[in-house]
Amino acid sequence: MSTTISPGELTGTYTLDPAHTRIGFVARHTLSSRVRGQFEQFDGDVHLNGDHPSKSGAHLTIRAASLQTQNRQRDDHLRGAFLDTDKHPAITFTSTAVQPAGGTAYQVTGDLTIRGVTKPVTLDVRLTAAETDSMGDFRVQFQGSVTVSRKDWGVNQNAATSMLVSPKVTLEFDAIAVRLP
């Protein structure tokens, strides 16, 4: 992050830049392999209060059917049996609290809704960049993750699936947001 930007200069409302944002997941499959995927369609906004981070907040809506793992058969299976995207087209996150965690790190707690089930989660988030781009737009970059049990949201096909796919899934993001005028 640029050292010439004060926390107060971050204050504002931002929208996610989908061309420069990645929202993904990692799950362990069988004994050692990992399946990585991402969501191609989403939108979100962030309100930052640089002087009082606890007054900041975020909202994200992901189109669940936009899931991609680079394997069409697996993608169709995940969209159907696991996420049931026909009945539950959106995955959402709405923050409820933001706490500084030292330096540019924050703990962002919020409600994560998957398959119509809402549970609280706390994301580890780090502000990694803040600068004005060549077009004159002020941008911030955040990276973060949270590990959840997919069973808490009913994301499970059957008992055999639990033996093949770890119940733990890491949700991760590398997001760039542009401040609105």
ABEGO torsion letter per residue (X at the ends): XBAABBAAAABEBBBBBAAABBBBBBBBBEAABBBBBBBABBBBBBBBBAABAAABBBBBBBBAAABBAGBAAAAAAAAAAAAGAAABABBBBBBABBBBAEEABBBBBBBBBBGGBBBBBBBBBBBABBBBBAAGBBBBBBBBBBBBBAAAAGBBABAAAAAABBABBBBBBBBBBBBBX
